[in-house]
Amino acid sequence: MIAIFIPILLLKMNYSIGEVVLYYFLYNLFDMPLNFLAQSLTAKFGAKFAIILGSIFSIGYFIVLFNLTPNNWLLLLALAILAAFYDTLYWVAHLFIFYKYSQKKTETPQRTLVLYIS
């Protein structure tokens, strides 16, 4: 939900529209290939590990966002990379868990409750 306000925040910090578009271009450039990495990490180490790792990248994303200064290209690049890592790790693992437990109709409510608690 916070992603809706990122372009507004960047524009308020005197980033141009072109720089905001560049941020989203970099984000998507990193996001697409990282989906394959997230898939292999989820298969190798498990979905919970990938979600935890994605949450760590999310914390790093908010730290960089808090320290972002106008026209700081290095932090803007780091922000795009951290957002891509969070997005791929969290959502690939989340969808993996959803698909895995949607096959077992009798256990689905209990399993999804455990997912949201953890």
C-alpha positions in Angstrom: 0.0 0.0 0.0 2.9 2.4 0.6 4.0 2.0 -3.0 1.1 4.3 -4.0 2.8 7.2 -2.2 6.4 6.6 -3.4 6.1 8.6 -6.6 4.4 11.5 -4.6 7.2 11.4 -2.0 9.9 11.4 -4.7 8.3 14.3 -6.5 8.0 16.2 -3.2 11.7 15.6 -2.7 12.4 17.5 -5.9 13.0 14.5 -8.1 11.8 15.1 -11.6 9.1 13.0 -13.3 11.8 11.5 -15.4 13.8 10.4 -12.4 10.6 8.8 -10.8 10.1 7.0 -14.1 13.7 5.9 -14.0 13.3 4.6 -10.5 10.3 2.4 -11.6 12.3 1.3 -14.7 15.2 0.2 -12.5 12.8 -1.4 -10.1 11.2 -3.5 -12.9 14.5 -4.2 -14.5 15.7 -5.8 -11.3 12.4 -7.3 -10.3 11.9 -9.5 -13.4 15.0 -11.6 -13.2 14.9 -11.8 -9.4 11.7 -13.7 -9.7 13.7 -16.7 -10.9 16.1 -16.3 -7.9 13.1 -16.1 -5.5 11.6 -19.2 -7.1 14.8 -21.2 -6.6 15.3 -19.9 -3.0 11.8 -20.8 -2.2 12.2 -24.3 -3.6 15.6 -24.8 -1.9 15.1 -23.2 1.6 11.3 -23.0 1.9 8.7 -20.3 1.6 9.0 -19.1 5.2 12.7 -18.5 4.8 12.0 -16.5 1.6 9.3 -14.4 3.3 11.6 -13.7 6.3 14.4 -12.7 3.9 12.0 -10.5 1.9 10.9 -8.8 5.2 14.5 -8.0 6.0 14.9 -6.4 2.5 11.6 -4.5 3.3 13.2 -3.1 6.5 16.2 -2.1 4.5 14.0 -0.4 2.0 12.3 1.7 4.6 15.7 2.6 6.2 16.9 3.8 2.8 13.6 5.6 2.1 13.8 7.4 5.4 17.4 8.5 4.6 16.7 9.5 1.0 17.9 12.9 0.1 17.1 14.9 -3.1 19.1 14.0 -6.1 21.0 11.2 -4.4 21.3 8.7 -7.3 23.0 6.0 -5.2 20.3 5.9 -2.6 17.6 5.9 -5.4 19.3 2.9 -7.0 19.5 1.2 -3.6 15.9 1.9 -3.1 14.9 0.3 -6.4 17.1 -2.8 -5.7 15.7 -3.3 -2.2 12.2 -2.9 -3.4 12.8 -5.5 -6.1 14.3 -7.9 -3.7 11.4 -7.5 -1.2 8.8 -7.8 -3.9 10.1 -10.9 -5.5 11.1 -12.8 -2.3 7.9 -12.0 -0.4 5.3 -12.4 -3.2 6.8 -15.5 -4.9 6.9 -17.3 -1.5 3.5 -16.0 -0.5 1.9 -17.3 -3.7 3.8 -20.6 -3.3 2.2 -21.1 0.1 -1.2 -20.1 -1.2 -1.0 -22.5 -4.1 0.4 -25.3 -1.9 -2.3 -25.1 0.7 -5.2 -24.4 -1.7 -4.8 -27.9 -2.9 -5.7 -29.3 0.5 -9.3 -28.0 1.0 -9.8 -29.4 4.5 -6.7 -27.7 6.0 -6.8 -24.4 4.2 -8.3 -22.2 7.0 -5.9 -23.5 9.6 -2.8 -23.2 7.3 -3.6 -19.7 6.1 -4.2 -18.5 9.7 -0.7 -19.8 10.6 0.7 -17.9 7.6 -0.8 -14.6 8.7 0.2 -15.1 12.3 3.9 -15.8 11.4 
